[in-house]
């Protein structure tokens, strides 16, 4: 990893990115379209994840097309590679286990909080 920019020199595609990766390998695929689709999907995922994390006082931001920033209300931040790494980082920042089946979370999502 580059200590200046945080970019990995060897990247692995998380399963959530796999459909875009497969499309990019197709014959005649446009590399510019691939990057645009990948970035759009990552931003969209961040929007969805923020709806859940808001309940716990956290937020996530897509960063540089390769990572996600997870932040709490106190300004603490963790940089994570993919959505698989996001949940443990969110739990560390919240200082408690986060239950995706929590009835209060479900109610907040239904209300649109």
VEXSEFI-40927 format. One record per residue (C-alpha): residue number from 1; x, y, z. Coordinates in steps of 0.25 Angstrom, whole numbers, plus 5000, padded with zeros to 4 digits. Each point is the difference from the previous one (the first is absolute). Last residue first. Layout:
(lose NUM, (X, Y, Z))
...
END
This chain:
(lose 113, (4860, 5033, 5039))
(lose 112, (4992, 4994, 4988))
(lose 111, (4989, 4995, 5009))
(lose 110, (5002, 4986, 4995))
(lose 109, (5015, 5001, 5002))
(lose 108, (4998, 5005, 5014))
(lose 107, (4991, 4989, 5003))
(lose 106, (5010, 4990, 4995))
(lose 105, (5011, 5006, 5008))
(lose 104, (4991, 4999, 5013))
(lose 103, (4997, 4986, 4997))
(lose 102, (5015, 4996, 4999))
(lose 101, (5002, 4990, 4989))
(lose 100, (5013, 5007, 4995))
(lose 99, (5005, 5000, 5014))
(lose 98, (5012, 5009, 5003))
(lose 97, (5010, 4995, 5011))
(lose 96, (5005, 5011, 5008))
(lose 95, (5011, 5011, 5000))
(lose 94, (4993, 5007, 4988))
(lose 93, (5013, 5002, 4993))
(lose 92, (5004, 4986, 5003))
(lose 91, (4987, 4995, 4995))
(lose 90, (5001, 5008, 4987))
(lose 89, (5013, 4995, 4997))
(lose 88, (4995, 4985, 5002))
(lose 87, (4988, 5004, 4990))
(lose 86, (5009, 5007, 4990))
(lose 85, (5010, 4989, 4997))
(lose 84, (4991, 4991, 4992))
(lose 83, (4995, 5013, 4993))
(lose 82, (5013, 5003, 4994))
(lose 81, (5014, 5005, 5003))
(lose 80, (4998, 5007, 5013))
(lose 79, (5005, 5014, 5005))
(lose 78, (4996, 5003, 5014))
(lose 77, (4997, 5013, 5005))
(lose 76, (4998, 5007, 5014))
(lose 75, (4993, 5014, 4999))
(lose 74, (4992, 4999, 5012))
(lose 73, (4987, 4997, 4992))
(lose 72, (5005, 4987, 4994))
(lose 71, (5007, 4998, 4987))
(lose 70, (5002, 4988, 4990))
(lose 69, (5008, 5004, 4988))
(lose 68, (4999, 4990, 4989))
(lose 67, (5010, 4996, 4990))
(lose 66, (5004, 4998, 4985))
(lose 65, (4992, 5010, 4992))
(lose 64, (5008, 5012, 5007))
(lose 63, (4991, 4999, 5012))
(lose 62, (4986, 4996, 5002))
(lose 61, (4994, 5006, 5012))
(lose 60, (4994, 4993, 5013))
(lose 59, (4993, 5006, 5011))
(lose 58, (4998, 4997, 5015))
(lose 57, (4990, 5003, 5011))
(lose 56, (4995, 4986, 5002))
(lose 55, (4987, 5003, 4992))
(lose 54, (5007, 5007, 4990))
(lose 53, (5008, 4987, 4997))
(lose 52, (4988, 4994, 4993))
(lose 51, (4996, 5011, 4991))
(lose 50, (5015, 5003, 4998))
(lose 49, (5001, 4986, 4994))
(lose 48, (4990, 5003, 4989))
(lose 47, (5007, 5013, 4996))
(lose 46, (5014, 4993, 5001))
(lose 45, (4995, 4989, 4990))
(lose 44, (4995, 5011, 4990))
(lose 43, (5014, 5006, 5001))
(lose 42, (5007, 4987, 4997))
(lose 41, (4990, 4996, 4989))
(lose 40, (5003, 5014, 4993))
(lose 39, (5015, 4998, 5002))
(lose 38, (5000, 4986, 4993))
(lose 37, (4991, 5005, 4989))
(lose 36, (5009, 5012, 4997))
(lose 35, (5012, 4991, 5001))
(lose 34, (4994, 4990, 4991))
(lose 33, (4995, 5010, 4990))
(lose 32, (5014, 5006, 4999))
(lose 31, (5006, 4986, 4998))
(lose 30, (4990, 4997, 4988))
(lose 29, (4997, 4985, 4998))
(lose 28, (5002, 4994, 4986))
(lose 27, (5001, 4986, 5005))
(lose 26, (4995, 4999, 5014))
(lose 25, (5010, 5002, 5012))
(lose 24, (4994, 5013, 5004))
(lose 23, (4986, 4993, 5002))
(lose 22, (5006, 4990, 5009))
(lose 21, (5007, 5011, 5008))
(lose 20, (4986, 5007, 5001))
(lose 19, (4993, 4987, 5005))
(lose 18, (5012, 4998, 5010))
(lose 17, (4999, 5013, 5007))
(lose 16, (4992, 4995, 5012))
(lose 15, (5008, 4987, 5000))
(lose 14, (5012, 5009, 5004))
(lose 13, (5010, 5002, 4989))
(lose 12, (5015, 4998, 5005))
(lose 11, (5010, 5011, 4997))
(lose 10, (5015, 4999, 5000))
(lose 9, (5006, 5013, 5000))
(lose 8, (4991, 5005, 5011))
(lose 7, (4997, 5015, 5001))
(lose 6, (5002, 5007, 5014))
(lose 5, (5004, 5013, 4993))
(lose 4, (5014, 5003, 5007))
(lose 3, (5003, 4986, 5007))
(lose 2, (4998, 4993, 4987))
(lose 1, (4995, 4986, 5003))
END
